[in-house]
Amino acid sequence: MSDTPVQTSATVLTVRQVQDYHAVTLVAPAIAERFRPGQFVALAVGGEHTSRLIRRCFGVHEVKSDYGGTVELVFADTEPGTAWLAGRRSRDQIDLLGPLGRPFRLPRDPVTCVLVGGGPGGAAVFALADTLLRRGCQVHFVLGGPSAKQVFGSRMALRIGDSSTVATGDGSMGEKGTVRDVLPGVIDETGADVVYGCGPTDLLRSVTQVATDFGLPSQVSVEEFLQRTGACGIGVCMTCMLPVHGEDGVTRMVRACADGPVLRGDLVRWGDLGTIPFDALGAPRVLNVTEGGSL
């Protein structure tokens, strides 16, 4: 098996509605056999003759050996590109590139893991859960969303996890509240060793804060940030840059696609996303020009 990503014409197997989201299953053996949890794929939208040039990046919900190797993606229909994808039918072809990015780092020994997911991006925690369970780890899910229809995978979490906790903003499923409200209790009750997170940026910020409060390591996938800012998925366009503390204490701008999407939560400068902090390595410096001076 090679770590090199491949570009392939993937065949659509199914497209189905799941609550407020869509799930598309693609036959892509070369990508399925290379995939590691946390990586993503970038697909072309609009068909062969289209003005939509920017690929869409999605985390992977599930990889199976069916039909030689299938890859399932979960996404929200929010713009013309995802609307095109939601309208695909069985046997359609989609140009697919992957797997891309850095995966989750896995524990060497069986440990207790809390997996936090929210929105369509939270679907990626299930590919991670499958690998952790096969390694003998305990897996405890925490899933959240504004309402029950925006919580993906609650039944699957009950079926495969050692425990599952759901929080919704309107109380239509599980506990009324946010992931931030319920996560401390889950960590305390399970004696967790590590916390993983996939989903909206605000959720990842909360996951990191809670894990840090408990002195636990956190790994998060900044896939949503990548979806909003990325254009290529391979580290060339430099549009998905975000500030990260180095272990040497120096802040550097890294690419969500090539240096992520999985990052150490405690190293991300969450309050500075979308900016270049003045103290980042290589950041522009303010020029002090005295009267009569020149640039």
N, C-alpha and C positions, 0 to 999 in steps of 0.2 A: 504493500500500500504506500502511495506517495503522498506527501503533504502539498504537492503542487496543485493549485486550483485548475479546473478544466472549464472550457466553454463548450456547451452542448445544446442540442435541440431536444428539449424535454417534451414528452408527450403527456398531455393532461389526461389523468385518469378520472377524477371527479372534482366537481366544485359544489360545495354545499354551504348552506347557511347554518351558523351555530350562534344562537342568541343574536346579538347585534353585530356579529362578525361573519366573515367568510373563511372557509378552509379549502385550500386547493391541494390536491395530491398529484404529484408529478412523477412520472417514470424517468429516473435519471440515475442509472446504476453507477456511473463513474463518480458522481458527486456523493451518492449515498455511502459508497465504500470508503471514501476519504473523510467523511464528516466526523467531527468531534464536538461534543456539547458546548454551546456558546458561540460557535461559528455561525455565519450567515451566508445567504446567497443574494446575488444581484440579478434581477431579470429585466429584460427589455419589454416595454409595453407599447401597444399601439399597432402591432403587426409589422410586416416587412416594409411597407411604404408608409411612414408616419413622420410627423414633425416632433414627436415626443422622444427626444434624444437621450434624456437622462434615465438611467436605470433606477429601479426601485429596490431597496434593500430590506430584506426580511430575515428575522431569526427563524430557526427551524424548530417546529413543534415535535416532529416524530420522523424517524427513519425506519423503514421496514425492508425486509428481504423480498417482499412481494414483487412479482414481475421483474425479477433481477435486481431490484433496488428502487424504492420509492422514497420521496421526500415530501412531507406535508408542511405547508405554511399557513399561518392564520393571520388575517389582516382585516382592517376596517376600511370600508368603502368611503373615502373622504375626499377624493379628487378624481379628475378624469382618468389618470393612469390606473388607479385601483378599481375604478368603475369598469374599465376595459378588462382588467384581470377577472373581476367578478362575473363578467359576461362570457368567459370562456366555456367551451363545451368539451365533452369527452373526445379524445383523439386530436384536439387542436395541438399545435406545436408552439412552444415558448422558448426563446433564446435565454439560456440560464448559465450563469457563471458562479462557480463556487467549488468547494466551500472556502469562504474568505474570513480573514481576521484571526485573532488569537482566541483560543477556547478557554473554558474554565480550567483552572489548575485543580487537579483532583487529589484528595488525601491519600497518603500512602497506606494508612491503616484504617480499619473501620472506625468511624466517628459518628457523632450525632449531628445531623445537618438540619437547618431550617431553611426552606426554600420559599421565597416570597415572590408572588406574581401579581400583576395587575394589568388590565387591559389586554389587547391582542398580543402585545409583546411578552406578556406573562406566560404565553403558551410555551416559550422556550425552556421554562423550568422543567417541563416533563421529559424532554430529551436528557437533561442532566439527571433527573431523578432516576431514570432507568439505569444509567451507568452507575450511579452511587449505590443503588440497591443491589446491583450485581457484584459490587465490591464489598457487600456486607454492612454498609452504613445504615443507620436509622435515618429516615426521611420524614420530616414534619412540614406540612404545607401551611402557608398563610396566604390566602388569596383575598383580593379586595377590588372594589369598584363602586361607582356611584349607586348602581342598582343591580339587582340579580341578573338582568340581561347583559350586563357588562362584566360579569365574572366568568372567566373562561376556565373550564376544567374542574369544576367543583365535584362532580361525580367521580371523575377519574382520580382525583386526589383522595377521596374517601376510599376508593377501591385499592389503590396501590400504596398509599402512604401509611406510616405508623400512626399519624394523626393528621387532622385537617381542620383549620380554623378559617372561617370566612367573615369578612367585615364589609358591610355596605353602608353607604352614606344615608340611604333612606330606610335602612332596616328591613328591606324586602328579602334578604337572605342572611342567615347567620346573625352576628352581632351588629348593632347599629353603631357606626363609627368608621374609623379609618384603620388602615394597617398600623399606623403609628400608635393607635390606642391599644391594639391587641398584641402586638409583637413582643413587648416586654414580658407579658405573662407567659407566652409560649416559650420564650427563651428560658425563663426561670423554671417553668414546669418540666421542660425536657432536658435541662442541663446541656444545652447546645454547645458544640465546639466551634462551629463556623456558620455563617449566614451568607446565603446567596440571594441575589435579587435580579429580577427581570421585569421591565415595565416602564411606566412614565418616569420622567426625571424627578419629579417631586417625591414619588415613592422611593426611588433609589436614594435620594437625600435622606429620607426618614430611616430607611434601612441602615444606612451608614451611621447615622447619629445614634440609633438605638444599639447597634452592635458595638460601637465605640464605647458607649456608656457601660456596657457589660464587659469590656475588655476583650471582645471577640474580633477575629479577622472577618472581613466582609469582601465578597467579590460581587461585582455588579456588571450587568451588560447595558451599555449606553446605546442600545439599539434605537430607542426613540429619538435621541439626539442625532444619531446618524441618519435616520430617515428624514428628519427635518432639514439637515444641513448638507448631507453628502450628495455628490453628483456622479461619482465614478465607482466607488466601492473598493478601489484597489490602491489608494494612497497617492494618486497622481494630482488630483485637482486641488487638494489642500483646503477644501471648503468646510471640512468637519473638524477643525482644530479645537481643542479644549485644553485648559490649563491643568497640569498635574504636578503635585509635589514629587520631586525625586527623593530617593532614600538618602541622598547627600544634602537635602534641605533646599536644593535649587528648584525653582518652578520652571518647567519646560512646557511648550505647546506640543501636544501629541495629536495624532490623527485617530479619530474614533474608529475608522475602518481598519487601518493597517496595524496600529499600535493597540487597538481594542478589537472588538467592542467590549471585551471583558477587561475590567480594570479593578485595582484595589480601591474599594470605596473610600477608605480613609485618606487616600492620596489625591482624590479629585477635589478641585477647588470649586465646589458646587455654587457658591455665591458669585463666581466670576465667569460662569459659562456664557459664551457669546461675546467675551471680551478678551483682550490681551493685557493681563495685569502689568502694571508698570515695572514690577520686579521680576518678570519672567525673563529667562535667558534670551537675549536677542531682541527684546522689546524695544520699540522706538523710544528714544530719549527726548525729553523736552529741551529745546534749544533756548538758552538764555541769551538774548541779543540785547546788548546795551545800546543806548542812544548813539547813533552815528556809526554803529557796527554794521557788519554785513554777514549774510548767510554764506 
